[in-house]
Amino acid sequence: MSLTQRQQGVLSLASGGLLMGTLGIFVEEARLGALTLVFFRCLFGFLSLAAYCAWQGFFTRAHFTPRTLGLALVTGVLMVTQWVGFFDAIHRTSIAVATVVFHVQPFWVVLMGAALFNERLGRDRLGWIATAFVGLVLASGVVASGPLQGHASYLIGLAEALVGSVLYASVTLIAKGLGTLRPHLLTLIQCAVGVVCLPFIAPLSAVPIGPMQWFWLVGMGVLHTGLSYVLIYGALPKLTTPVIAVLLFVYPLTAIVVDALVYGRTLSLPQLAGMALIVVASLGVNLGWPLLSMLPVLRGGARKRREAD
């Protein structure tokens, strides 16, 4: 029995999220600095995406204008910087914490869109965003007691993940102005920026790499930059916004489970509560759920009940 377009999209997006959720293992097991990790992710990601784009004929149908290419290169700088910060955040905090903190980026998109394009937020959206940032404080672990919480390195890692989420939100907004440029080609350009620029920042000749480390580096590029992006980008046109909003959380939830099963690092109850608040707030923003707009109605109903009594 063949799958419908929607079923194919659900399977593809969920598979891409599950695959991305294992990225932290490759970051940890490669045992290299963030700059080196990102360079090889860009290199092997570039090679795998270039092969896919050539196979699909994307190069022959692509029309690059100076403006499109310029914006794409800007997103490349932002994306590569974000990857470096995120990988270093994993080293300093944990896979779960860095991933959860990073996933407040949809709320930055909303806030930045409102600031730059005069988009109306409304009370409900503002309420959900406030809820998300309460969840962020809880999920970050800064209010919990423990040997790492409050440590300078841990706090730096949190800041890196948070700044990374802002950079990724910026990439999302810029990408909206790229018209019909395929996201596969945009990611290919972003990887090319990393391949060209990072060796000048971190000379690779000084980094000894063992045979097993090459497995993790190649996997990070081919699986988490090539295959996962192909799965995710291929799924999005087949799905509605509500389905996408739900399935996008497969990635952070998988990262939390992976961190617990592989490294024994579990989130505390306050951190899990924070993650739940972020998930609910994200769904509220994307699906237009009422929140603060219901308060006058609820207050009015309560007043009427008191008067009746």
N, C-alpha and C positions, 0 to 999 in steps of 0.2 A: 504494500500500500504506500503510495507516494505521499509525502508531506505537503501540506498547504504552504503558501508563501509565509503566512504568519507563524506557523509551526517551525519552518526553517529558520526564520528570523529569531525566534525565541531560543531555539537550540544553539544557533550560532553565537548570539550575544551572551548567553549563559556560559557557553564553552570558552569564549574569550575572557569573560570575567573570572572563571575558575582558573584559567591559565595565568592570567595576570596576578591572581592571588598567590601564586607560587613564586613570584619574582623575588621576594625577600630571601628565599632559600639560596638562590643563585648569588645574590648580593653578599650574603653572609659567608657562603662556602667558598667563594672565589678568593676571599681574604686578601683583597687589594684595596687601595685607596679609591675614593669616589671618582676622582678625575680619570684614573686609569680604567675603572669599570665603565664609565660613560663613554670613553673613547671607543672601547671594543664593542659596547652595545651599539654605538653609532656605525662602526665599521661593518659588523656582521648584519646589523639591521639594514644598512644601505644595500649591501650585496643581495640580501634575500628579497627586499622590496623592489630593487631594480629588476631582478629576474622575474618577479610576479608582474610588474608593470609592463615589461617587454612582452611577456606571454599574453597579457590581456590587450595589448596594443594601445596602452594609455599614452605612450610617448608620441605616437603619430597623430593622436587626436587632441593633444594638449597645445594650447595657445598661450604662451607667456608674453605678457606685456611688461615694459619696465616697471610699472606700478605693481603688478602682480608679483613679479620676481623680487622686488624690493621688500614688499610686505612679507613674503614668504621667508626671506632671509632674516628679517627682524624676528619673526616667530621662531626661527631656528636658534637664534641667540637666546631668546627667552626660554625655549624648551630645553636646550642643553644645560643652561644654568639651573633650571628647575630640577632636571635629572640629577645633577651633581649634588644639589642641596638635599634632595630626597634620599639619595643613597647614603650620604653622610648622616642624615637624620636616623636612618635605620641602624647604622653603626652606633650612634650615640644613645638612642632610646631603645626601640625594639621594632620589629616588623609591624606588629599590631598598632602600636601607638603612632608611629610615623604615618601609617596608611590612614588611620582614622582621622588624625589631625589634617592630613592633606585633603581629605574628602569634604571639607567645608568649601571647596572652590566653587560649587554652583552658586553659593550665596554671594561670593565676591562678584560673580558675573552679573547677578541681579543688581547689586549696589553700584557697580561700575557702570552698568548700562543706564541706570537712573541718573547718575552724575554726568555722564558724557552725552547721552541722547535724550535727556529730559523725559525718560520713561516714568510713568506714574507707578508708585509702589503700592499705595493703599495701606490701610491699617492691618489687614490680614497678613499681607506679605511681610510687613515690618514686624509683626508679632511672631511669625514663623522664623524670621531671621534672628530675632532676639532669642527665641527658643534654641535655635541651632548653636548660637555662640555660648549660651549657658551649657549646652551639651558639650561644646568644645572644651570649656574649662574643666568639666568633669572628666571627659575622655582623656585629656592630656595627662592626668595624674598629678597635677601640681597641688591639688588639695588633699592628696592621699599621703599617708605616712609610709616611708620605706627608705632603703639605702640609696636609691637613685634620685627619687623626687627631691627637687631643690638643689641637686648637684649642678655645678656650672655646666658640665658637658651635656647633661640631660636637657637643661634649659636651652642650650645652644641648638641641640637637635630639634626641640620643639619649634624654635624660631625658624630653623631651616625648612621644616615641613610646612609651617604656616606661610612663610615667604614663597615657597614653592607653589602653594595653592593659589596665591595672588598672581604669580607669573603665569600659571596655567590658565587662570581665568582671563588674563590679558591675551593669551594666545587664542582662546575661544572667541573673544570679541573681534580680534583682528581677522580671524579666519572667516568671519561673516562677511567681510568686505572683499573676499577673494573670488566671489562669484561662483563660476562653475568648475573651478580648479578641483580636481579629485583629491580627497583627503590622503589617498595613498601617495600621490606625488608631493603633497605638502610635507608629509612625514619623511619622504625620501630627501627632500631639500633640507629639512631639519637635521637629519642624520649626516648629510654632507657637510653641514656647518660644523658639527662636532668633529668629524674626521679631519677637516682642514685646520680648525682652530686649536683643538685641545693639545696636540703635540707641542705647540709653542709654549703652552702653559705648564705642562708636565711632561718633560722629555721621557720617552718610553724606554730608552736604552738603559736607564738606571733602575728599571723594574724587572727583577727576575721572576719568570712565570713558569711554574711547573706543569707537567702533562695534564694532571687532573684539573688544574685551574683553567686550562684551555677548554675543557668540557663545559664548565660553567659559563665562561665568557661567550663561547659560540652559542650555547643554549639561550643566553640572555638576549643575544641579537636576533637569532633565527626564530625562537619561540615567542619571546615577549615583545619583540618589536616587529618582526615579520608576520608570523602566523596570527598572533593575537589581534593585531591591527586589521589584518585582512578579514578575520572573523567578525570583529566589531563593526568595521565600516560597511561590510556586506550586509549586516543585519539591520542597521538603523533605518534604511529606506522601507523595510518590510513591516515595521512596527509602529504602533501609535505611541504618543507621548506617555500615557500612563504606564504602558508595558515597559517602555525604556526606563522610566523613572524607577520602577521597581527592580528591574534586572541589573541596573548599574550598581546596585549594592551587593551583587554577588562577589565582586572583587574585594571590597574591604572585609566582608564576612568571611570569605575564604582565607584572607590574610590572617585574621584573628585565629581561626581554627588551625591553620598551618603553624603559626607561632606557638600555639599551645601544644600541639601534637609533636612537633619536631624539636622545639627548644624548651618546652615546659614553661613558657612565659605566658601566664594567663592574665587577663585584665581583671581588675578588682570590680566589685559590685558598682561603686560610683562610676568607674570608667565604662562599664557595660551600660549603665543607665544613661551616661552621656552619649554613647553610640546610638542608643535607642532614640534619644531626643533628636540627634542629627538626622537619622533616617526618617522619622516622622515629620520633622520640619521640612526636609527636602521634598517629601511627597506632598506636603501641604502647599509648598510654593509651586511645584510643578503641576499639581492637579487643581489648584485653586480652591483648596478647602477653606471654609470660613473659620475664623478664630476670634479676633477682636470684634468683628462686625456682629457677632452673636451676643456680645455682652449687653448692649442696650435692651435687646429682646428679652434676655434672661432676667435683667434687672426689672424690666417692666412686668414680667410674669410674676416675679417674686413680690413686687409691690401690690399687684392685684390680689394675690393670695393673702397678703397681710391685711389688706382692706376688707376682704371677704370675711376674714376671721374676726 
